[in-house]
Amino acid sequence: MRDYLPEGATMIATGVTSPFLAPLKLTLMIALFISMPALLHQVWGMIAPVVYRQQRRIGAWLLSASIMLFYGGMAFAFFLVFPMMFSFFTSVTPDGVAMMTDIGLYLDFILALLLAFGLAFQIPIATFLLVWAKVTDVQTLRKSRPYVIVGCFVVGMLLTPPDVFSQTMLAVPMWVLFELGLLASGSVAGRQGRSLAQSAG
């Protein structure tokens, strides 16, 4: 993570326990991220026997997709967004000002953004669940597409540095993920409709 800081920049610890707690917190979070699929698999193993077969299949698919999307969102933030973000922050540092980042605050900032991007990449799962639970339908979501696009760019504006390129780097993937969620939802809704028609016939 120090690679994102400008050359010659140093990190400081303003708290007495920060030199110990910050590395410990980082280690615990890395262990949690690595072990999360196994933990969720164990939880699903306890839930699966009490649900219907069709729900069990959909639940297993959603769990796998959610994990992959969450890690994909974190990777997107770490390898693409962070370099641009810190490049902007360091470029606006006034002359004569030395950047000395507190290790605890820096770690909290990184972890918060990783979590935010991981959650943002859950859009297809949320879209699918809304349609599957009949809270809304695909046609309504398609009609709401202009508002969704504007919302994606608003979120991009809030989570990235104030330049158009960085905002687009977040907004466009969120929009694409929304469209993927619509495709998955439409496919499932179509199969459900055909099943109902066959049952009625």
C-alpha positions, 0 to 999 in steps of 0.5 A, a space after each residue: 500500500 505504501 507504493 501509492 504514496 509519493 516517493 520519499 513520503 513517510 508514514 507516522 503513528 500519532 497513537 501510542 498503540 498504532 504501530 502495533 494495532 495497525 499491522 495487527 488489524 491489517 493481518 486480521 482483515 486479510 485473514 478474514 478476506 481469505 477465509 470468507 468463502 470457507 466461512 460462507 460455505 459453512 453457513 450455507 451448509 447449515 441453511 441448505 438442508 431446510 430450504 426447497 431444492 429450487 431455492 437451494 440451487 439459486 442460493 448456491 449460485 447467488 452465493 458463488 456469484 456474490 463472492 466473486 463480485 465482491 472480490 472483483 470489486 476490491 481488485 478493481 479498486 486496488 489495482 485501478 482506482 487507488 493508483 488514480 486516486 492517490 496520484 490526484 491527491 499527491 499532485 495537489 499537495 502544495 509546494 513545501 508541504 511534506 506528506 506524512 500519512 498516519 498509518 492508522 488513518 491510512 489503513 482505515 481509508 483503504 479498508 473502507 474503500 475496498 469494502 465500498 467497492 466490494 459492496 457496489 459490485 453486488 448490484 447484479 445480486 441485488 437486482 436479481 433478488 428484487 426481481 426474484 422476490 417480486 418486489 419489482 419486475 424487469 420492465 420497471 427496472 428497464 424503465 428506471 435505467 436513466 435514473 440508474 445511470 445518473 445514480 451511478 455517476 453520482 456515486 462515482 462522483 462521491 467515491 472518486 477524485 473530482 475528475 471525469 475520468 475517475 468518476 467514469 471508471 466507477 460509474 461505467 462498471 456499476 452500470 454494466 453490472 446493473 445491465 448484467 443483473 437485468 439479463 440474469 433476472 430476465 432469464 430467470 423470469 422468462 423460465 418461471 413464466 414458461 413453467 407457469 404456462 406449462 403447469 396451467 396447460 
